Amino acid sequence: MLKANGQHPAPPDGHTEQRILDAAHAVFLRRGTAGARMQEIADEAGVNKALLHYYFRSKSRLADAVFGRVVGQLLPPVLEILGSDLEIEDKVRRVVALELEHLARNPYAPAYVVSELIQHPERVRQFIKTIAGIDVGRVAPPVRDTLDRQLRARARAGTLRPIPAEQFVVNLLGLCLFPFIARPMISAALQMDEKRFAQFIEYRKKELAAFFLAALRP
């Protein structure tokens, strides 16, 4: 591909590619894939659109790279914690701390991921496996089995209420993710500006794990 002046672009370099990917990350999360425009990404990266196409060829390739990055940041650390031999209380505290800290820095990530999964449901499993290095179909059952074994043991001991592993995971992640997915609605209904929303999340960082664990106790 030629530059506008007829010359070939310089050979690819990691710095420019990373700058473009960072810019695409910001634009895709802000606009969604459907609403993002290559020119906006080029402007955000401070490059011309020809250079954008030189590195990533198409909007689809750039979208794949961004989705892979977002999923790779969200999914593997949580699965690692949930599938470990840590006690249930430690798992809850670590997942809450990890998720809320990460999402406070990337508040648009959950809504973006949900939107992408709704638009491309037929390729989700293979997509995640390819770009995030995780075969969800193989990883999820051992995680579920580990949690189920721990939860059943605690229920038999009388220290926790009986709860299926699937309900445990969905309840925990839902409490972490929902404020970010529903941020526009929450901000409007509760009249929260960015500062108040940040304070709202800080409170959840301190109290959410205890709230969740209290609900599990007999």
N, C-alpha and C positions, 0 to 999 in steps of 0.2 A: 504494500500500500504506500502511496506517495503522500508527502506533505503537500500543503497548498502551493508551495513554491516549486514543486516538481522534484524535490529531493526525497530520497528514502529516509524514513525515520531512523534515529539512532538505535543501536541494538537495545533490546529490553534491559532494564535495570530494576533491581528489587525496590529501590526507593520510590521510583515513579509508580510502579505497579501497586505498591502498598498505599501510596497516597490516593490513587484512583479507587482502590478497594475501600479505604477509609471513607472517602467521599460518597461512594455508592452506598455503603452501610448507613451513613447518615440520611441520605435521600430516600432510600428504600424504606427505612423504618419510619421516616416522617410522612412519606406519601403513599407507601405501599407499592408493590411492584407495578400494578396496573397504572397508578398515577405518576410514577417516576418517569422522567424524561432524560434521555442521554445528554442533552445540552445542559440541563441543570446539574447533572453529575460532573460533567466536564468543567462547568463554572466553579463548582464546589472544590474540585481538585486543582483548579488553576491550570488546566491544560486545554488544548483544542480537541474537538470531537473526533478528529481523525486519529489522534493519539489514543483516545479512549478505545476506538475500534481496533487499533493496532494491537493493544494489549489483551483485550477481552472479546474481540470479534463481533459480539452481539449483546443486546440487552439481556437475552436469555442466559448467556454464559455468566454475565455479571450477576444476575439474580441468583443463579445457582451458587456462586461463590459467596455471596452475602448470606444466603440462607444457611449454607454450610457453616459459616463462621458463627452465626447466631445460635444455631442448634448445638454446635460443638461446645459453646460456652454454657448453655443451659442444661443439656441432658446428661452428659457423662458424669459430671461431679455428683449430681443427685443420685444417679443409679449406683455409683460407687459407695456412697454413704448408706443408702437403703439396703444394698446387698451385703454390707459388711456384718461383722459379728459384734458391733457395738450394741450396747443396751438400747432399748427402745427410747428411753428418755434422751440419751446422747444423740441418737439419730434425729429426733425431733428438733433438738436445739441446734444441731449442726445444719440441718436442711433449712430451717428458718433463717439462721444467720447468713448462710451462703446465699440463699435466694433473695432475701430482702436487700442485702448489701449489693449484690450484682444488679438487681433490678432498679435499685435507687440510682445507679450509674447509667442504666440502660432502660429507662422507663417505658419506651415504646416497643421494646422487644416482644413482650407477650402478645400484644394485639397484632403485631406484625406476623408472628409465627401462626397464630390462630387463623388469620386471614389467608396466609399461604396454604395452610392445610385444608381450609375450606375450598380454595380454588383448585387445588391439585390433590384431591384425596386418593386418586388411583396410583400415585407414584410416591406416596409418603414413605412407606417402609423402605423401598429400595433407595430412595433419595437420601434418607437419613443414614442408611448403611454405607452408601457410597461416599457421602461428603463428610459425615461425622465419625466414620469408622465404627459404627455400632449397628449390629444386626438386632433390632429391637425384638424380633421374633425369638431369638436365641437368648438374649440377655434378660428379657422380662420374666420368663418363667423361673429362673433361679432366684431372682430378686424377690418375686412373689412367694416362692417356697420358703426362703429364709425368713421373710417377714411373717408368713403364716405360722411357721414353726415357733417363732419367738412369741407371737401374740397368743397362740393357743396355750403355750407354757405359762404365760403370765395370767391368762384367764383361769387356768386350772389352779394356779397358786392363789387366786383371789386378789391379785394386786392390780389387775386391769379388767375392764369390762370386755366381754367377747366382742370382737369386731373382725370382719373379713379383711384380708390384706388389701384387696382392691379399694374398699371403703376407706381404709386408713390412708392410703396413698392419695386418693382423690381428695379427701377432706383436707389433708395437710397441704398439698400443692395448691388446691383451690383457695385456701385462706391466704397463701402467699401471693398468688398470681392475680386474683380477682381485682384488688384495688388498682392494679396497673392496667388491666384489660378494660375496666370500667371507669378509668380515670376521668374522662370528660363528663360522664354522668355524675360521678361522685363530687367532682369539683363544682359542677353547676348546682347540684341539689344542696350541698353543704356550704356553698359559697367559699370555696377554698382557692386561693391563689397559689402560685408555685411554692411560696414560703410555707404556707399552712399545710399544703400537701406533703412537703418534705417533713414537717413536724409530725404529721399524722403517721408517716412511715417510720420515723424514729421511735414513736411510741410503740408501734407494732413490733419493732425489733426487740424491744425490752419485754413486752408482755405476751406476745403471741404464743411462744412455746409453752409458757405456764398455763395459758388459757386452754390450749389444745390438750395438754396432758391432764389438766383438771377434768376435762370432759370425758377422758378415758377411765378415770378412776371409779371404782364401785361406789 
